[in-house]
């Protein structure tokens, strides 16, 4: 079984990841804003508890953003590699077609 992954497939996934990162950035901003506002609502142990909860969630969002950015970089590398391989294949095909035309011209 041959699995064909195309450049456009990876480009689509890169776009999806870029959208995911933007969404995560929005969540991060919201969580950091809530964390900064806790002292306005609670004091003592309750405030400390919620600061810890929000800090843990902020860390999860940052980790997710990091993973998305790493995957996006990997996909961009694959797209570049596929592009260069396609260029090499196109050059070989052009060379073969040129040789075939020469043979036809000389033989005809």
C-alpha positions in Angstrom: 0.0 0.0 0.0 1.4 3.4 -1.0 0.4 6.4 1.1 0.7 9.6 -0.8 1.3 12.8 1.3 1.1 15.9 -0.8 2.6 19.3 -0.3 -0.9 20.8 -0.2 -1.9 18.3 2.6 1.0 19.6 4.8 0.2 23.2 3.9 -3.4 22.7 5.0 -2.2 21.2 8.3 0.2 24.2 8.8 -2.8 26.6 8.3 -4.8 24.6 10.9 -1.9 24.7 13.3 -1.6 28.4 12.8 -5.3 28.8 13.7 -4.8 26.6 16.7 -1.9 28.7 18.0 -4.0 31.9 17.6 -6.8 30.3 19.6 -4.3 29.2 22.3 -2.9 32.7 22.4 -6.4 34.0 23.2 -6.9 31.4 25.9 -3.5 32.3 27.4 -4.4 36.0 27.5 -7.7 35.2 29.2 -6.1 32.9 31.8 -3.3 35.4 32.6 -5.9 38.1 32.9 -8.0 36.0 35.3 -4.9 35.1 37.3 -4.0 38.8 37.6 -7.5 39.7 38.8 -7.8 37.0 41.5 -6.5 39.4 44.2 -9.5 41.6 43.5 -11.9 38.8 44.3 -10.3 36.6 46.9 -7.7 36.6 49.6 -5.9 34.0 51.6 -6.1 30.3 50.9 -8.9 30.6 48.3 -6.8 33.1 46.3 -3.7 30.9 46.5 -5.7 27.8 45.4 -7.1 29.6 42.3 -3.7 31.1 41.5 -2.3 27.6 41.5 -5.1 26.2 39.3 -4.7 29.0 36.8 -0.9 28.7 36.8 -1.2 25.0 36.0 -3.7 25.8 33.1 -1.4 28.5 31.8 1.5 26.1 31.7 -0.7 23.5 29.8 -1.6 26.2 27.2 2.0 27.2 26.8 3.1 23.6 26.4 0.3 23.1 23.8 1.5 26.2 21.9 5.1 24.9 22.0 4.0 21.6 20.6 1.9 23.2 17.8 4.8 25.5 16.9 7.2 22.5 16.8 4.9 20.5 14.6 4.3 23.5 12.4 8.1 23.9 11.9 8.4 20.2 11.1 5.6 20.4 8.5 7.2 23.5 7.0 10.4 21.6 6.6 8.6 18.8 4.9 6.9 21.2 2.5 10.3 22.7 1.6 11.7 19.2 1.1 8.8 18.1 -1.0 9.2 21.3 -3.1 12.9 20.7 -3.7 12.2 17.0 -4.6 9.5 18.1 -7.0 11.9 20.5 -8.7 14.5 17.7 -9.1 11.9 15.4 -10.6 10.7 18.1 -12.9 14.2 18.6 -14.1 14.7 14.9 -14.8 11.4 14.7 -16.7 12.4 17.7 -18.8 15.8 16.1 -19.6 14.1 12.8 -20.6 11.6 14.6 -22.8 14.4 16.6 -24.4 16.3 13.4 -25.1 13.2 11.7 -26.5 12.5 14.7 -28.8 16.1 14.6 -30.0 15.9 10.8 -30.8 12.6 11.4 -32.6 14.1 14.2 -34.6 17.2 12.3 -35.5 15.4 9.1 -36.3 12.5 10.7 -38.2 
